[in-house]
């Protein structure tokens, strides 16, 4: 069994013992397959990811060393960037703690993905108003893309724009939305190419719509023309993995595969959290989704430079680390 991973951070929690079959599973995965979770501050992963019972705040600050010491957890999901910019010191801490081979999947800011601000007190005087920063590439660059590239040197990076569920009318209609998306992603891709040219860093851009009505030919052309890819959202608001593949992915040129498995059962997040906490076991196994994701991962390995990035939430099946073990078994099996 493995105790300390190669990058265990001395101030962080002690990594859990990893059974030899799981270590062997990790050795059999292709190098370009990155699996991970959408966050890592869960004390309930005791015995799965860390030893003992560290508290959530400590794990959020110091847990990435133990997290990426696990041989299957080589993708770090940064969700907090959706809500507000990540401070420089936190980016630097993430880079210092994470294993050198770990990739990062970072969400773009919610301030750029609402066409019209929701009618919710969170948005104050902006509630219900059109958003001037909707798909504003410079805003996304300043708040997220440039800082993550600057402070995570030498890593594979994925920036995901998660577009919350919105009516096609509020998005301006399918065609207008696709035009704005193409312009935004093209500008971001141009910036990413300059970053890659100057640093050798690989930056992948992905779009994760939660409005199924946008998954048409105009959306596909916007991705194709800009060089971005579609992030498959496994979520009750979206069609199946296979349906998203047929509608979008099969029509794109070769691209890395990006997916986020966020919610399995059709429950609000708060009720799903209550159902699954403390996230130490599989509650609602979904072998169909595991098989579908594994198939897409294997295809990416064969056709897109052996790159696949899949982030999994505890609310997918009940325990993200255990779901990742099951998914890895499907990929290599």
Secondary structure, 3 states (H helix, E strand, C coil): CECCCCCCCCCCCCECCECHHHHHHHHHCCCCEEEEECCCCCHHHECCCECCCCCHHHHHHHCHHHHHHCCCCCEEEECHHHCCCCCHHHHHHHHHHCCCCCEEEEECCHHHCCCECCCCHHHHHHCCCECCCCCCHHHHHHHHHHHHHHHCCCCCEEEEEEECCCCCCCCCCHHHHHHHHHHHHHHHHHHHHHHHHHHCCCEEEEEEECCHHHCCHHHHHHHHHHCCEEEEEECCCCCCHHHHHHHCHHHCCCCCEEEEECCCCCCCHHHHHHHHCCCCCCCCCCHHHHHHHHHHHHHHHHHCCCCEEEEECCCCCCCHHHHHHHHHHHHHC
